[in-house]
Amino acid sequence: MSEQKQAEHFIPIDWVFPEGIVSRYATNLVVQHYEHEFVISFFELKRPVILGEPDEIVAKFQELESAPAECVARVIVAADRMPEFIAVLQGNLDKYLEKKGE
């Protein structure tokens, strides 16, 4: 049986943002890994609204046991693609910091 060699063919990607997609602000994230994937959960910290005089505000904050963080998105990435995702993120962070002069 002869081996068939398939030529590599690259197809451009047409990046589509569905109508009605909601963008959310994320202040925190949690990354979990399993045998074949990474699960990345993005959260928005919901700061409590506390009003009053400065001493009252401090006292009310000290009484808080926690602040809610709402999960706004969850993305699952195949483990073998994670290094590429990290490289893309790192490259963009480097460009951002370079523009800021850091």
N, C-alpha and C positions, 0 to 999 in steps of 0.2 A: 504494500500500500504506500503510495507516495504522499508526502506531506504537502499540504496546500498552504502557501503563504498568503496571508491576507494583508494587503497594503493598508497602512494607517490612513484613515480619512478623518479629518477634523471638520466638524460642523459648528459654525458660529452659534453662540447662544443668544437668543432674543429674550432679554430680561423683562418679564411681565409682572407688573404690580396690579393685582386684581382690583377692580373698582370697589370702593368701600373698605379697603384694607385700613386697619386702625394702627397708627403708630403710638406707642406707649413709651413713657419715660422710665428707665430702669436705674435704680440707685444701688442695687445689690444683686448678687447672683450666687447661685449654688451649683457646683459641678459634681456630678456623681458619675463613676465609671463602673462598667460591667464588663463581661467577657468580650462582647463584640461592639459596644457602643458607649458613647458619652451622653449623658442627659444634662443639659444646661437649662436651669430654671432662672428666669429673670424676675426680679421683684421691685416694686416701687414702695418705698417706706412712706407710710401715711403718718405724717407728724400730727400729733393731737393739737387741737386748737385750745389754748389755755389763755384766758384773759384775766386781767386784774392788775393790781399794784405789783411792783417788782418782787416784794417779799412773798406775796400770795402765789405768784407764778412759780417762784423757786420751790415753795412748799408743795404745790400741786405736782410739779415735775418729780420731786423726790418721792411722792406717793405712788407714782406710776410703777407698775410691775413689768410692763412691756409696751411696745409700740407695734401696731400691726404693719406687716409688710405683705402686700397683695401680689400674688404671682400674676404677671402681665403677659408672659409668654414662656413656652417651654419648647426647646429644640433638641432633637435627638440626632447625633452625628455618628456615623459609622467610625469605629476605632481606626481603621486604616486611612481615613480621610482627615483625622484630627491634626496630624503634623502639618498638613497643607493649610488648614484653617488657621492654625496658630501662626504660621509663617506669614500669611496674608494680613492677619491682625497686627503682628509685630512690625511688618513693613509699613503699614498705614500709621501706626503709632510713631514710628521713627520719623516719617515724613511730617507728621503733625508737630512733633517736638522740634524738628529742624526749623520749621517755619516760625515757631514761637521763639527760636533762638536759645533753646536749652541744650 
